[in-house]
Amino acid sequence: MRNLRTNWSNIRLTLMAGSLVLAGCGGGGGGGGADTKTSANTASTNTDSAISINTPTTLGRYETFEERIDLGGSSAVPDGVDCSAPIVNNISGVNITWRNAANNTGGQGTSSLFCIGFVAATWQIRSIPLAIGNNQIQVSGTGGSDNIIVERLRDETPPIVTSVNPAPYADNVNINRIITAGFNESMAAGTINAASFVLQDSVANGVPAFVSYSNLGRVAELNPMAPLRYLETYTATLTRDIADDRGGNRLTEDFTWQFTTGSNPDEIAPEVIAVHPEPTSACVAVDTDVRATLSERPDIASINSASFRLATGNGTAVAGALSVVAESITLSPDSNLIPGTTYRATVGETVTDLAGNALISDFSWSFEVASGGQGSWSAMTESGAPTPRQGHVAVWVDGEMFIWGGRSPSMTNSGAMYDPAIDHWREISTTDAPSPRDQPTAVWTGTGNGSQVLIWGGAFGSGTGSRYDVLTDEWRTISTTGAPTGRLNHTAIWTGTEMIVWGGQSYYAEPGLANGAAYNPVTDTWRTLSSVAAPSGRFDHSAVWNGQEMIVFGGHSVDQPSDAAAYDPNTDTWRPITTIDAPTSTAGHGAVWTGFEMIVWNSGLFSRAGRYDLAADVWAPMSELCAPPSGDDSHAVWTGTQMIVWGGKQGSLYDPANDSWQPMASFSAPGERFGYASVWTGSELIIWGGGIPFTSNLLGTGAIFRP
């Protein structure tokens, strides 16, 4: 492999718009024009290759309606640049600047150096402001300059109102209705206000209202400050002062419509129809919120610490923040609740609906906070740990956890091994490792098969993979002859002799694939799986190995898959399995094999769990009392007697022998996260990495759970 890398070192490549283009080659006695050389840590080049603009076009001229544009391209590689990492950002010696003569603006861009078997320099410039008409933009840097003319076209098409709610001439309209109008294009938010979107009653009196606009959906809202009157005809008007965002074009004329409110006042008292936690539950988490859902929207003015309250069994009030979303009222305690304590929540009879109707009487329910939960957590050392990341893979390898790939924040091909016995990390080699990627699959072949970790597929994996030798710390490329097409969100299982890859999707937002292949690491060969009676295409599904067959279940595609099947690699045959009474909406669920049945746990809201008896081909329901709360990233493992489910924040243990759940301990548990990896060691659950929800922050921390 080292000879192959040396032979390629005299080939110069340029990355353009996400593809790899051969820019020139030489060597071997003056074969013509190569200006790039690579070595272990530095690269040098002649500077006869000028700056080149490749994005958004290579033709030198481009048209757009947008106010700003991004440019990208390639540059000569300066002498002596540091090539010790696969990707180097902001290259020393490549100073990219730009100037737009049309509006006399300018600035600097960024550059990147790629050292992955070749050396190439690219540059990017973000958000160049454009004037109406021709914009001559010059990009300068190492090796020269390049020019492009970008013509910003003037949008002269007036916007159109495409929808309104209530509909024209609607009757029996609720007096608390928010009035909305949709447009066919993004609008200038500043032109949509209380003067340009107005509501009047039947005698032309204006209705005071809050007016807002969101480009998410291109919808304007008029929210009256007080309920409308019953049996009244109202006229809504969008004036011609309203303009679009791109060209400043206004409505061609005022747009008006009418609707009439209902004749029957709301005299029905609201009711409490759902609560959280469940009444009498004895497994509530210490950091739970308390929520009551009414049969209709409550009046926010009636919600306060007296009308929705929480207290201990002896009457001690619990302070917290109150919020109202739609029909639900939520109390978020200021501090954790006390384990082993019973609490009583009350929705008071002073809570009213929007028409002023109050609850008939107080509504109360009680619950108990779990006493610490089962098992214990301990933090992992951060010393020597890999860089924080998400979308990586983890497998248990003969006493150590293997971590590889993911986003950190860009895609990486680095990894590490963690020994929980001594709480120690060690870095693994990246020489000849697979290309950087996230969401690949990984399986361990076991000690009897050379102790190799097989990495395959993933985002930008292009249907490739490699074998990592745990004993020698070396990588070898997996053959691509007969391999499946590139994919992500697929599954891979190890049978004892083969890795079976199935399903997934070619790229994000693509439909699910209905094919796969089996890889033999001893012969470095692939064989295509039979498609006869195979399940329909899907991704984010589960695949479990029962010792003889691979069971494929659930997942997602264009439509929710309604079928499932089992594959026998010895006969290369599929057979269907029943989905009657099976859980539904199971994209991204967890599944484990107990030795005689498959247990499925779905992190969604509906039909979340089920037990499949392979011998009888039937599904049975399972208790959800004290089960983990709904989440988007639940992982499940089988301990030998229990299924552990951890959902990125908290978890529970399920005992199939008595169909019961027991909450996991929360003390010292890892912080909330998604995109993390988990492994079962045979006696411990290890959680590591991931990202903090609703942020771009990545985590390089983890914890070990001991049941």
BELCOR-V381256 format. One line per field, one symbol per residue. ss: DSSP state (h for helix, s for strand, l for the rest). psi: psi as a letter, one per 40 degrees, with the letter a starting at -180 (. if undefined). A space follows every 50 residues. Layout:
ss=???
psi=???
This chain:
ss=lhhhhhhhllssssssllsssssssllllllllllssslllsssslllll lsssslllllsssslllsssssssslllllssllllssslllllllssss llllsssslsssssslllssssssssssslllsssssssssllsssssss ssllllllllsssssllllsssslllllssssslllslhhhlllllssss lllllsllssssssllllssssssllllllllssssssllllssllllls llllsssssssllllllllllssssslllllllslllllssssslllslh hhlllllsssssllllsllssssssllssssssllllllllsssssslll lssllllsllllsssssssllllslssssllllllllllsllssssslls ssssllslllslllsssssllllssssllllllllllsllssssllhhhl lsssssllslllllsssssllllssssllllllllllsllssssllllss ssllsllllllssllsssssllllsssslllllllllssllsssslllss sssllslllllllsssssllllsssssllllllllllllsssslllssss slllllllsssssllllsssllllllllllllllssssllllssssllll sssssllllssssslllllllllsllssssllllssssllsllllllsll lsssssl
psi=dddddddeeehhihhhfeihhhdiiaifffegehehiiadeiiiiifehi hhhdheieeeiiiieieiiiiiaiiihiieihfeidhhighheghhiihh ddefiiaiaiiihhggeihihiiihhfhiiihahhhhhhiaheaiiiihh hhihhehiihhdiihiiheiifhheehhhihiieihihdeehaedehihi aefehihhihhiihegefhihhhieiiiiifhhihihhieehiiddeehi idiihiiiihiiehihehiiiheiihiihehefhidfiihihhieihihd eehaeddhihiideehihiihiihhbehhhhhidiiihieihihihhiee hiaeeehiidiihiiiihhigdiiaiiiiiieheiiiiiieiihihgfei hhhiaahfdiiifiaihhhddefhihiiieheiiiiiifaihiheidefe gihhhiaiheeffiiihhhddefiihhhieheiiiiiifaihiheddihh hiaaidiieiiiifiaihhhddefiihhiieheiiiiiifaihiheedih hhiaaiadihheiiihhhddefiihiiieheiiiffhfiiiihedeihhh hheadigdiihhhddefiiiiiieheiiiiieghihiheddihhhhfedi iihhhddefiihiiieheiiiiiifiiiihedeihhhiaaihieiehihf iiihhh.
